[in-house]
Amino acid sequence: MGPEHEWVLSAASLAEIGVKNSIGKLDMPAAEAQRAVRDLEVSVLPFEAQHAFRMFSLPQHHRDPFDRMILATALVEKLPIVTSDRIFHRYPGIKVIW
């Protein structure tokens, strides 16, 4: 990764990976997720109260709480989101990459 870019991952994304792993929808144990974060030099952005409060005003395009947490975090932090989920484009102020 060049010095002009920083990869950031929401702690909400890690929580979603953990839930999906525990219910068998994804095979990524904690050690593997930790290794990926370390090896890819990704910064993990904590989910904080300001992000939770931003969720109060999000339109109801998504019902998935993890997606809503990710959206709120991106809006507060003014970060783009990398996703193939087309619904993310419906949220004003969100820049979607991919």
C-alpha positions in Angstrom: 0.0 0.0 0.0 1.4 3.4 -0.9 1.7 6.2 1.6 -1.1 8.1 0.0 -3.7 5.5 1.0 -4.7 3.9 4.3 -7.0 0.9 4.4 -9.5 1.1 7.2 -11.9 -1.6 8.4 -14.8 -0.9 10.7 -14.9 -3.0 13.9 -18.5 -3.6 12.8 -17.2 -5.6 9.8 -15.1 -7.7 12.1 -18.1 -8.3 14.3 -20.1 -9.4 11.2 -17.4 -11.8 10.2 -17.4 -13.2 13.7 -21.1 -13.8 13.7 -21.1 -15.3 10.2 -18.3 -17.6 11.2 -20.1 -18.7 14.3 -23.3 -19.6 12.4 -21.5 -21.4 9.6 -22.1 -18.8 6.8 -18.3 -18.0 6.6 -15.2 -20.0 7.4 -12.9 -17.4 9.0 -11.8 -18.1 12.5 -10.6 -15.2 14.7 -7.0 -16.1 14.3 -7.3 -15.9 10.5 -9.1 -12.6 10.7 -6.5 -11.2 13.0 -3.7 -12.4 10.7 -5.4 -10.8 7.6 -5.8 -7.5 9.4 -2.1 -7.6 10.4 -0.7 -8.9 7.1 -2.8 -6.4 5.0 -1.8 -3.6 7.4 -5.4 -2.6 7.8 -6.4 -0.1 10.6 -9.4 -1.1 12.5 -11.8 1.8 13.3 -13.7 1.3 16.5 -17.5 1.7 16.5 -18.2 4.6 18.8 -21.2 6.4 20.3 -21.0 9.1 17.5 -21.4 6.4 14.9 -24.3 4.8 16.8 -26.1 8.2 17.1 -25.7 8.7 13.3 -27.7 5.5 12.8 -30.8 7.3 14.2 -31.1 9.3 11.0 -30.3 6.7 8.4 -33.0 5.9 5.9 -34.4 2.4 6.1 -32.8 1.0 2.9 -31.1 -1.7 4.9 -32.4 -3.8 7.7 -29.0 -5.5 8.3 -27.6 -3.9 11.5 -24.0 -4.4 10.5 -24.5 -2.7 7.2 -26.2 0.2 9.0 -23.2 0.4 11.5 -20.8 0.5 8.6 -22.8 3.2 6.8 -23.0 5.3 9.9 -19.3 5.0 10.6 -18.4 5.9 7.0 -20.7 9.0 7.1 -19.3 10.2 10.4 -15.7 9.6 9.4 -16.2 10.8 5.8 -14.8 7.6 4.4 -15.7 5.7 1.2 -17.1 2.2 1.4 -15.8 -0.7 -0.8 -18.7 -3.0 -1.5 -20.6 -4.7 -4.3 -23.9 -4.1 -2.5 -25.9 -1.8 -4.7 -28.2 -0.7 -1.8 -25.3 1.4 -0.4 -25.6 3.7 -3.4 -29.1 4.8 -2.1 -27.6 6.6 0.9 -26.9 10.3 0.4 -23.4 11.2 1.2 -21.9 7.8 0.8 -19.1 7.3 -1.7 -19.1 3.7 -2.9 -16.1 2.1 -4.5 -16.6 -0.9 -6.7 
